């Protein structure tokens, strides 16, 4: 429930908060904040704080003299960070997530939060309440070097669901869950993941905008708590070769008039009663149709494509299933209001606002055009013959960031969801990243070639 301005001011006063942070993300998904002292709290809540947009990735404008932008706080995102989160602040700190506006109050179209809002509004015009999203967030905890810099040395040798003392990250993960719960996030579960040093925190489903807000909050809290434990938390998709990478599995469902629009008790697909509605199948078909074009947004790093390789529980092909976890899109068996599609492609390095915006756009496109998915696959995608791949319309996902950017350039649905200005800024930033990687000489090349040639 949204608070009023006076309620927030009173809460800050009662908590004896010394600072208020206005938070937003750039187009790459990096958290940014403007921190204000007590004397500026009321001005901040009135949306009168300005910042220089030209210094933020994707927020620059051609006229540098008119680069000032306003931070418009969303009162529903108000939270107070307890002392334990950041002991060095010596007191609680308030937080509000903000939208970005021009000085005249017009919403800034390149603001990732605004991009997601546009797609939510589109869904509502189509008669849906909202897209609901649950998230399984994977990340690694690594030791820090004596100088405080992060290493890639794992601090445990645990595997799936192991306990302490084998899982040496248990205390840090428990503190993360406790802090996130105190900040109002719904946590469904937390456990050690399959690779050494790898962990997972599962966020309870909520509407798309709040889900994206929660993902940005989780990233901040996990990194901060890790520091308190002398560790480094990273959402890099594949920090170590030869072990599983980190994914961001998103559980998606559209609701209409308070009911799950993906569930149909009489729904059938071929001869097996999956109880999926036509809307669910059309939404899945939209994800299927535009997966390659979305990849640069949902998997935005050069490193993302080191995760998307066979043998490490990450999808490498466009396919869907009602049971098998090797598929990119999976429909868990729960029905009723729990009916959902699990999209297993994204990784946690993505900007959650942009990722959910293009995912929703793709699904809605499937509904608007009444697309039909191919038959679901009920066995390991990696074992399919050429004939079966044709039958199930299985195609390979991009294997590098360059291929993903090429697919993005060809996909009008994804580009339109982003908006042309943001699309161009994102494409440029990622082309620079790819070229920097391409011309670098890596240790593998030295090991492979230096002595031989």
C-alpha positions as CSV (number, residue, x, y, z in Angstrom):
1,X,0.0,0.0,0.0
2,X,1.4,3.4,-1.0
3,X,2.3,5.7,1.8
4,X,1.6,9.4,1.8
5,X,4.4,12.0,1.9
6,X,3.7,12.8,5.5
7,X,3.7,9.2,6.6
8,X,7.1,8.7,5.0
9,X,8.5,11.8,6.6
10,X,7.2,10.6,10.0
11,X,8.7,7.2,9.5
12,X,12.1,8.7,8.6
13,X,11.9,10.9,11.7
14,X,11.0,8.1,14.0
15,X,13.8,5.9,12.7
16,X,16.2,8.8,13.1
17,X,17.3,8.3,9.5
18,X,20.3,10.5,8.6
19,X,20.1,10.0,4.9
20,X,17.6,9.2,2.1
21,X,18.7,7.4,-1.0
22,X,16.9,8.0,-4.3
23,X,17.6,4.9,-6.4
24,X,17.3,4.1,-10.1
25,X,19.1,2.0,-12.7
26,X,20.9,2.9,-15.9
27,X,20.1,1.0,-19.1
28,X,22.7,-1.7,-18.2
29,X,20.9,-2.4,-14.9
30,X,23.5,-0.9,-12.6
31,X,22.0,0.5,-9.5
32,X,22.5,4.3,-9.1
33,X,21.7,6.5,-6.1
34,X,21.5,10.1,-5.1
35,X,21.9,10.4,-1.3
36,X,20.4,13.3,0.5
37,X,20.7,14.6,4.1
38,X,17.8,15.3,6.4
39,X,17.3,18.9,5.2
40,X,16.4,17.6,1.7
41,X,13.9,14.9,2.6
42,X,10.8,17.0,1.8
43,X,12.2,18.3,-1.5
44,X,13.1,14.7,-2.5
45,X,9.5,13.5,-1.7
46,X,8.1,16.3,-3.8
47,X,10.1,15.0,-6.8
48,X,12.2,18.2,-7.1
49,X,15.7,16.6,-6.9
50,X,17.6,17.0,-10.2
51,X,20.6,15.1,-11.5
52,X,22.8,15.3,-14.6
53,X,21.5,12.6,-17.0
54,X,24.4,13.0,-19.4
55,X,26.7,11.2,-17.0
56,X,24.5,8.0,-16.8
57,X,24.6,5.2,-19.4
58,X,21.7,5.6,-21.8
59,X,20.5,8.8,-20.2
60,X,22.6,11.3,-22.3
61,X,20.9,13.7,-24.6
62,X,22.2,15.4,-27.7
63,X,21.8,18.8,-26.1
64,X,24.2,18.6,-23.1
65,X,22.9,22.0,-21.8
66,X,19.5,20.3,-21.3
67,X,20.6,17.2,-19.6
68,X,19.0,17.9,-16.2
69,X,16.5,15.3,-15.1
70,X,14.1,14.9,-12.2
71,X,14.0,12.0,-9.8
72,X,10.3,11.2,-9.1
73,X,10.1,8.8,-6.1
74,X,7.5,5.9,-6.1
75,X,6.1,6.0,-2.5
76,X,5.3,2.3,-2.7
77,X,9.0,1.5,-2.8
78,X,9.8,3.2,0.5
79,X,12.0,1.3,2.9
80,X,14.4,1.9,5.7
81,X,17.7,0.0,5.7
82,X,18.5,-1.2,9.2
83,X,21.9,-0.4,10.8
84,X,23.1,-4.0,10.3
85,X,23.0,-3.7,6.5
86,X,25.6,-0.9,6.4
87,X,27.2,-0.5,9.8
88,X,29.5,2.3,8.6
89,X,26.5,4.6,8.1
90,X,26.0,4.8,11.9
91,X,22.2,4.9,11.6
92,X,19.3,3.9,9.4
93,X,19.1,5.1,5.8
94,X,15.8,5.5,3.9
95,X,15.4,4.3,0.3
96,X,12.9,5.2,-2.5
97,X,13.1,3.8,-6.1
98,X,12.5,6.6,-8.6
99,X,11.1,7.2,-12.0
100,X,13.0,9.7,-14.2
101,X,11.3,12.8,-15.7
102,X,12.3,15.7,-17.8
103,X,12.3,19.1,-16.1
104,X,8.8,19.8,-17.4
105,X,7.5,16.6,-15.7
106,X,7.2,14.5,-18.8
107,X,8.3,10.9,-18.2
108,X,11.8,10.1,-19.6
109,X,11.3,7.5,-22.3
110,X,14.8,5.9,-21.8
111,X,14.1,5.2,-18.1
112,X,14.1,1.3,-17.8
113,X,11.3,1.5,-15.3
114,X,9.2,3.5,-17.7
115,X,9.9,0.9,-20.5
116,X,8.4,-1.8,-18.3
117,X,5.5,0.4,-17.2
118,X,4.6,0.9,-20.9
119,X,4.2,-2.9,-21.4
120,X,2.2,-3.3,-18.2
121,X,-0.1,-0.6,-19.5
122,X,-0.4,-2.4,-22.8
123,X,-1.3,-5.6,-21.0
124,X,-4.0,-3.7,-19.0
125,X,-5.4,-2.3,-22.2
126,X,-5.8,-5.9,-23.4
127,X,-7.9,-6.6,-20.4
128,X,-5.2,-8.2,-18.1
129,X,-4.6,-7.2,-14.5
130,X,-0.9,-7.5,-14.7
131,X,2.0,-9.9,-15.4
132,X,2.9,-11.8,-12.2
133,X,6.5,-12.8,-11.7
134,X,8.4,-15.1,-9.3
135,X,12.1,-15.3,-9.6
136,X,14.8,-17.9,-8.8
137,X,18.0,-15.8,-8.4
138,X,21.4,-17.6,-8.5
139,X,24.7,-16.0,-7.6
140,X,28.2,-16.9,-6.3
141,X,29.9,-16.0,-3.0
142,X,33.7,-15.7,-3.3
143,X,36.5,-14.9,-0.9
144,X,38.1,-11.6,-0.9
145,X,41.9,-11.0,-1.3
146,X,43.8,-9.3,1.5
147,X,43.5,-6.0,-0.2
148,X,39.7,-6.4,-0.3
149,X,39.4,-7.1,-4.0
150,X,37.2,-10.1,-5.1
151,X,38.8,-13.4,-6.1
152,X,37.2,-16.4,-7.7
153,X,38.1,-18.7,-4.9
154,X,35.0,-20.4,-3.6
155,X,34.7,-20.6,0.2
156,X,33.0,-24.0,0.2
157,X,32.8,-27.3,-1.7
158,X,29.1,-27.8,-1.2
159,X,26.4,-28.9,-3.8
160,X,22.6,-28.8,-4.1
161,X,20.9,-28.2,-0.7
162,X,24.0,-29.0,1.4
163,X,24.1,-27.7,4.9
164,X,26.8,-26.2,7.1
165,X,29.6,-26.9,7.7
166,X,29.9,-28.1,4.1
167,X,28.0,-25.0,3.0
168,X,30.1,-22.2,4.5
169,X,27.9,-19.5,2.9
170,X,24.9,-20.5,5.0
171,X,25.3,-17.7,7.5
172,X,25.7,-15.0,4.9
173,X,22.7,-16.3,2.9
174,X,20.6,-16.5,6.0
175,X,21.4,-12.9,6.8
176,X,20.5,-11.9,3.2
177,X,17.1,-13.6,3.5
178,X,16.5,-12.0,6.9
179,X,17.3,-8.5,5.6
180,X,15.2,-8.9,2.5
181,X,12.3,-10.1,4.6
182,X,12.7,-7.1,6.9
183,X,12.6,-4.8,3.8
184,X,9.2,-6.3,2.8
185,X,10.3,-8.8,0.1
186,X,8.5,-12.1,0.0
187,X,11.0,-15.0,0.1
188,X,9.9,-18.5,-0.8
189,X,13.1,-20.4,-0.3
190,X,16.9,-20.1,-0.2
191,X,19.5,-22.8,-0.6
192,X,23.0,-23.8,-1.8
193,X,23.0,-24.3,-5.6
194,X,24.8,-27.0,-7.6
195,X,28.2,-25.4,-8.0
196,X,30.7,-24.7,-5.2
197,X,30.1,-21.3,-3.7
198,X,26.8,-20.9,-5.6
199,X,23.6,-19.9,-3.9
200,X,19.9,-19.3,-4.8
201,X,17.3,-17.1,-3.3
202,X,13.7,-17.4,-4.5
203,X,11.4,-14.4,-4.6
204,X,7.7,-14.8,-4.1
205,X,5.6,-13.9,-7.1
206,X,4.3,-10.3,-7.4
207,X,3.3,-7.9,-10.2
208,X,6.0,-7.2,-12.8
209,X,7.1,-3.7,-11.7
210,X,7.5,-4.7,-8.1
211,X,9.3,-7.9,-9.1
212,X,11.8,-5.8,-11.0
213,X,12.2,-3.5,-8.0
214,X,12.7,-6.5,-5.7
215,X,15.4,-7.9,-8.0
216,X,17.4,-4.6,-7.9
217,X,17.0,-4.6,-4.1
218,X,18.2,-8.2,-3.8
219,X,21.3,-7.5,-5.8
220,X,22.2,-4.6,-3.5
221,X,21.4,-6.4,-0.3
222,X,23.3,-9.6,-1.3
223,X,26.4,-7.6,-2.2
224,X,26.3,-5.6,1.0
225,X,25.7,-8.5,3.3
226,X,28.5,-10.4,1.6
227,X,30.9,-7.6,2.4
228,X,29.9,-7.8,6.1
229,X,30.9,-11.4,6.0
230,X,34.2,-10.7,4.3
231,X,32.9,-12.2,1.0
232,X,32.0,-11.0,-2.5
233,X,28.6,-11.7,-4.1
234,X,28.6,-11.7,-7.9
235,X,25.8,-12.0,-10.3
236,X,28.2,-12.6,-13.2
237,X,26.7,-15.5,-15.2
238,X,29.8,-17.7,-15.6
239,X,32.6,-16.7,-13.3
240,X,34.4,-20.1,-13.4
241,X,34.7,-22.4,-16.4
242,X,33.8,-26.1,-16.0
243,X,31.0,-25.6,-13.4
244,X,27.4,-24.4,-13.7
245,X,26.7,-20.7,-14.3
246,X,24.1,-18.6,-12.6
247,X,20.6,-18.2,-14.1
248,X,17.6,-16.1,-13.4
249,X,14.6,-18.3,-13.8
250,X,11.4,-16.3,-14.1
251,X,8.0,-17.8,-13.4
252,X,5.4,-15.9,-15.4
253,X,1.6,-15.7,-15.4
254,X,-1.0,-13.2,-16.6
255,X,-4.0,-12.5,-14.4
256,X,-7.4,-11.3,-15.5
257,X,-10.1,-10.2,-13.1
258,X,-8.2,-11.7,-10.2
259,X,-7.9,-15.1,-11.8
260,X,-4.9,-16.8,-13.5
261,X,-5.5,-16.4,-17.2
262,X,-3.0,-19.3,-17.9
263,X,-5.3,-21.9,-16.3
264,X,-8.1,-23.7,-18.0
265,X,-9.4,-26.8,-16.2
266,X,-10.7,-28.1,-19.6
267,X,-7.6,-27.1,-21.5
268,X,-6.0,-29.8,-23.7
269,X,-2.9,-29.9,-25.9
270,X,-2.9,-32.9,-28.3
271,X,-4.1,-35.8,-26.1
272,X,-2.6,-34.9,-22.7
273,X,-4.7,-32.6,-20.4
274,X,-2.3,-29.9,-19.6
275,X,-5.0,-27.5,-18.4
276,X,-3.4,-24.6,-20.1
277,X,-5.6,-21.9,-21.6
278,X,-5.3,-20.6,-25.1
279,X,-3.8,-17.4,-23.6
280,X,-1.1,-19.5,-21.9
281,X,-0.2,-21.3,-25.1
282,X,-0.2,-18.0,-27.1
283,X,2.0,-16.3,-24.5
284,X,4.4,-19.3,-24.7
285,X,4.4,-19.1,-28.5
286,X,5.3,-15.4,-28.2
287,X,8.3,-16.2,-26.0
288,X,9.2,-19.0,-28.4
289,X,9.0,-16.7,-31.5
290,X,11.1,-13.9,-30.0
291,X,13.6,-15.7,-27.7
292,X,16.5,-15.1,-30.0
293,X,15.7,-11.4,-30.4
294,X,15.4,-11.0,-26.6
295,X,18.7,-12.7,-25.8
296,X,20.8,-9.5,-25.8
297,X,18.5,-8.0,-23.2
298,X,18.0,-11.1,-21.0
299,X,21.6,-12.2,-21.4
300,X,23.5,-9.0,-21.9
301,X,27.2,-9.8,-21.3
302,X,29.9,-11.3,-23.3
303,X,30.2,-13.7,-20.3
304,X,26.5,-14.6,-20.6
305,X,27.1,-16.9,-23.5
306,X,29.8,-18.9,-21.6
307,X,26.8,-20.0,-19.4
308,X,24.6,-21.0,-22.4
309,X,26.5,-24.1,-23.3
310,X,25.4,-27.7,-23.3
311,X,25.9,-29.8,-20.1
312,X,25.5,-27.1,-17.5
313,X,21.7,-27.0,-17.0
314,X,21.3,-23.8,-19.1
315,X,19.1,-23.7,-22.2
316,X,20.9,-23.5,-25.6
317,X,17.9,-24.1,-27.9
318,X,14.5,-22.6,-28.3
319,X,12.2,-25.3,-27.0
320,X,9.4,-25.8,-24.4
321,X,8.2,-28.6,-22.2
322,X,5.6,-29.4,-19.6
323,X,8.1,-31.3,-17.5
324,X,11.7,-31.4,-18.7
325,X,14.2,-28.9,-17.3
326,X,16.5,-28.9,-20.3
327,X,13.9,-26.8,-22.2
328,X,14.1,-23.0,-22.3
329,X,10.4,-22.7,-21.4
330,X,9.0,-25.1,-18.8
331,X,5.5,-25.4,-17.4
332,X,5.6,-26.6,-13.8
333,X,2.9,-29.1,-12.9
334,X,1.1,-26.9,-10.4
335,X,-2.3,-25.7,-11.7
336,X,-5.0,-23.4,-10.6
337,X,-3.7,-19.9,-9.6
338,X,-0.2,-21.4,-9.6
339,X,-0.2,-22.2,-13.3
340,X,2.8,-20.5,-14.9
341,X,5.5,-20.6,-17.5
342,X,9.1,-20.8,-16.3
343,X,11.4,-18.9,-18.6
344,X,14.9,-20.3,-18.0
345,X,16.9,-18.2,-20.4
346,X,17.7,-15.0,-18.5
347,X,20.7,-14.6,-16.2
348,X,21.0,-12.3,-13.2
349,X,23.3,-9.7,-14.9
350,X,20.3,-8.4,-16.9
351,X,18.5,-5.2,-16.2
352,X,15.3,-6.6,-14.7
353,X,13.1,-3.8,-15.9
354,X,14.2,-4.2,-19.6
355,X,14.2,-8.0,-19.4
356,X,10.6,-8.2,-18.0
357,X,9.5,-5.5,-20.5
358,X,10.7,-7.5,-23.6
359,X,9.4,-10.8,-22.1
360,X,5.9,-9.3,-21.6
361,X,6.0,-7.7,-25.0
362,X,6.9,-11.0,-26.7
363,X,4.1,-12.8,-24.8
364,X,1.5,-10.2,-25.6
365,X,2.5,-10.3,-29.2
366,X,1.8,-14.0,-29.2
367,X,-1.7,-13.4,-27.7
368,X,-2.5,-10.5,-30.2
369,X,-1.5,-12.7,-33.2
370,X,-2.9,-15.9,-31.8
371,X,0.4,-17.7,-32.3
372,X,0.5,-21.4,-31.6
373,X,3.6,-23.1,-30.1
374,X,4.9,-26.4,-31.5
375,X,4.3,-29.6,-29.5
376,X,6.0,-29.7,-26.1
377,X,9.1,-31.8,-25.7
378,X,9.1,-34.5,-23.1
379,X,12.7,-35.6,-23.2
380,X,16.2,-34.0,-23.0
381,X,16.5,-31.4,-25.7
382,X,20.2,-32.2,-26.2
383,X,19.3,-35.7,-27.3
384,X,16.9,-34.8,-30.1
385,X,17.5,-36.0,-33.7
386,X,17.6,-33.7,-36.6
387,X,14.1,-34.9,-37.5
388,X,12.7,-34.3,-34.0
389,X,14.3,-30.8,-33.9
390,X,12.4,-30.0,-37.1
391,X,9.1,-31.5,-35.6
392,X,9.4,-29.4,-32.4
393,X,10.7,-26.3,-34.3
394,X,13.8,-26.3,-32.1
395,X,16.4,-23.7,-33.1
396,X,19.7,-22.8,-31.6
397,X,20.1,-19.7,-29.5
398,X,22.8,-17.1,-30.2
399,X,26.2,-18.5,-29.0
400,X,27.9,-15.1,-28.6
401,X,26.9,-11.5,-27.7
402,X,27.6,-10.5,-31.3
403,X,25.0,-13.0,-32.6
404,X,22.5,-11.9,-30.0
405,X,23.0,-8.3,-31.0
406,X,22.4,-9.2,-34.7
407,X,19.2,-11.0,-33.6
408,X,18.1,-7.9,-31.7
409,X,18.6,-5.7,-34.7
410,X,16.3,-7.9,-36.7
411,X,13.5,-8.1,-34.1
412,X,11.0,-5.3,-34.4
413,X,8.9,-6.5,-31.5
414,X,11.7,-6.3,-29.0
415,X,13.0,-3.0,-30.5
416,X,9.6,-1.4,-30.3
417,X,9.2,-2.5,-26.7
418,X,12.5,-0.8,-25.8
419,X,11.8,2.3,-27.8
420,X,14.1,3.3,-30.6
421,X,16.2,5.8,-28.5
422,X,17.0,3.2,-25.8
423,X,17.5,0.5,-28.3
424,X,20.1,2.5,-30.1
425,X,21.9,3.4,-26.9
426,X,21.8,-0.2,-25.6
427,X,23.0,-1.5,-29.0
428,X,25.9,1.0,-29.1
429,X,27.0,0.2,-25.5
430,X,27.0,-3.6,-26.2
431,X,28.8,-3.3,-29.6
432,X,31.6,-1.4,-27.8
433,X,31.7,-4.1,-25.2
434,X,31.9,-6.9,-27.8
435,X,34.6,-5.1,-29.8
436,X,36.7,-4.5,-26.6
437,X,36.4,-8.3,-25.9
438,X,37.1,-9.2,-29.5
439,X,40.4,-7.3,-29.8
440,X,41.7,-8.3,-26.3
441,X,44.3,-11.0,-26.0
442,X,43.2,-13.6,-23.5
443,X,45.2,-16.0,-21.3
444,X,43.8,-19.0,-23.2
445,X,45.3,-17.7,-26.4
446,X,48.7,-17.2,-24.7
447,X,48.5,-20.7,-23.2
448,X,47.5,-22.2,-26.6
449,X,49.7,-20.4,-29.0
450,X,52.6,-18.5,-27.5
451,X,55.0,-21.5,-27.3
452,X,53.9,-23.2,-30.5
453,X,54.0,-20.3,-32.8
